[in-house]
Amino acid sequence: MLVSLADRTYLITGGGSGIGKGVAAAVVAAGGNVILAGRNGDRLAAAAKEINLSAGEGSGEVGYEPANVTDEDEAAQLVDAAT
């Protein structure tokens, strides 16, 4: 069974580096759109720029939203930004 990631938006926490960044790049390459979330806005911005620059034709787009997901208000704002 094949699952398409295209034309959907995915919220990825810890997306500024490591596994989160790698997952985000893979989702974008598959045509999905991504919102990166994490506490370090500068790191998120750099990761989003890198992923967007390396994305090929037919790829999704990356945005980012700095947030601490352990804070209930920030987590709610993050979900609002992604939807």
C-alpha positions, -999 to +999 in steps of 0.1 A: +000+000+000+015+034-011+008+065+010+011+099-007+025+127+014+017+153-013-007+182-008-008+179+030+008+198+058+029+181+085+040+196+118+074+184+127+087+191+162+125+193+167+127+201+130+157+224+133+183+196+133+189+159+134+161+134+127+134+161+126+152+180+099+158+148+080+122+138+082+111+173+071+134+171+040+120+137+031+084+149+034+091+180+013+108+159-013+077+137-015+055+168-021+043+175+014+044+208+031+061+211+065+060+234+095+091+231+115+087+236+152+113+240+180+126+264+205+155+279+185+141+303+159+174+309+142+181+272+138+146+266+124+150+295+099+183+280+087+169+245+084+138+258+065+160+278+041+183+248+035+154+224+028+136+249+005+168+255-014+175+218-020+139+210-028+133+201-065+104+206-088+072+192-074+084+194-039+065+209-010+073+240+010+087+245+044+078+271+070+087+274+107+072+284+140+094+288+171+076+272+200+081+253+232+057+223+230+058+218+267+040+251+271+003+246+265-004+281+251+026+279+227+016+244+216-019+257+208-005+286+188+017+262+169-012+241+159-031+272+148-001+283+127+000+249+110-036+247+101 
